Amino acid sequence: MQRIPASLLLILTLLYVGASAVGNRPALAQTQDAQTASHPGPHIAVLLPLNSASVNRQADAVRLGILEAAKVHRGNMLPLVIYATSDEAFDVVQAYENAVHELQSALYQETA
């Protein structure tokens, strides 16, 4: 039986939580890197092990597929912010916490 990597489960959880938390808000489809995103507002956070030596090619293929899907659904979805991680658990958790913090900051700024 194959084991699902923790990073993949984390990515799927983030996508689900992010989409359900702000899914009813209108937004433009756009992409940006987490390093250049300063308080991006409500967004879909995508954590991918792009810095991993063992699975970076597969992660990049997933990234490209997500970006192509965003082009198809332009105007019907929230912006994407891609967080590059390694395959180390600490790095994935740190990226997750960063994404959650940015989303909470954005939601707080909207209500203030």
C-alpha positions in Angstrom: 0.0 0.0 0.0 1.4 3.4 -0.9 1.8 6.1 1.7 0.6 9.6 0.9 3.4 12.1 1.7 2.6 14.5 4.5 3.3 17.5 2.2 0.6 16.3 -0.2 -1.9 16.0 2.6 -1.0 19.4 3.8 -1.4 20.9 0.3 -4.8 19.3 -0.1 -5.9 20.5 3.3 -4.7 24.1 2.6 -6.5 24.1 -0.7 -9.7 22.9 0.9 -9.6 25.2 3.9 -8.6 28.2 1.9 -11.3 27.7 -0.7 -14.0 27.1 1.8 -13.0 30.0 4.0 -13.2 32.6 1.3 -14.8 30.8 -1.5 -17.8 33.1 -1.8 -15.7 36.2 -2.3 -15.1 37.5 -5.9 -11.4 37.7 -6.9 -9.2 37.7 -9.9 -7.2 34.7 -11.0 -3.5 35.6 -10.8 -0.4 34.0 -9.6 2.6 35.2 -7.6 5.4 33.8 -5.6 5.2 33.9 -1.9 8.5 35.8 -1.7 7.0 38.7 -3.7 3.6 38.6 -2.1 3.2 41.2 0.6 -0.2 40.7 2.3 -1.8 39.2 -0.8 -5.3 39.3 0.6 -7.5 36.2 0.5 -5.8 33.7 -1.7 -5.3 30.0 -2.4 -2.1 28.9 -0.8 -0.3 26.1 -2.7 2.5 24.4 -0.8 4.8 22.4 -3.1 8.1 20.7 -2.4 9.8 22.6 -5.2 13.1 22.8 -3.2 13.2 19.0 -2.8 16.0 17.1 -4.5 13.9 14.0 -4.8 10.5 15.3 -6.0 11.0 18.7 -7.3 10.3 17.7 -10.9 7.0 16.2 -9.9 6.1 19.2 -7.8 6.9 21.5 -10.7 4.6 19.5 -12.9 1.8 19.9 -10.3 2.6 23.7 -10.2 2.4 24.0 -13.9 -1.0 22.1 -13.9 -2.4 24.4 -11.2 -1.2 27.5 -13.1 -2.9 26.2 -16.3 -6.1 25.5 -14.5 -6.0 29.0 -13.1 -5.7 30.4 -16.7 -8.8 28.4 -17.7 -10.8 29.6 -14.7 -9.6 33.2 -14.9 -11.9 35.5 -13.1 -13.7 32.8 -11.2 -11.2 32.0 -8.5 -9.0 33.6 -5.8 -5.4 34.5 -6.5 -2.8 31.7 -6.1 0.3 32.0 -3.9 2.8 29.3 -4.4 4.9 28.5 -1.3 8.1 26.5 -2.2 9.1 24.0 0.4 11.5 21.1 0.7 10.4 17.6 1.6 11.5 18.1 5.3 8.6 18.2 7.7 9.8 21.3 9.5 10.0 23.3 6.3 6.5 22.2 5.3 5.1 23.2 8.7 6.9 26.5 8.5 5.4 27.3 5.1 2.0 26.2 6.3 2.2 28.5 9.3 3.3 31.3 7.0 0.4 30.8 4.7 -2.1 30.7 7.5 -0.6 33.8 9.1 -0.9 35.7 5.8 -4.5 34.6 5.3 -5.4 35.6 8.8 -3.7 39.0 8.4 -5.6 39.5 5.1 -9.0 38.6 6.6 -8.3 40.8 9.6 -7.4 43.8 7.4 -10.7 43.2 5.4 -12.8 43.4 8.6 -10.9 46.4 10.1 
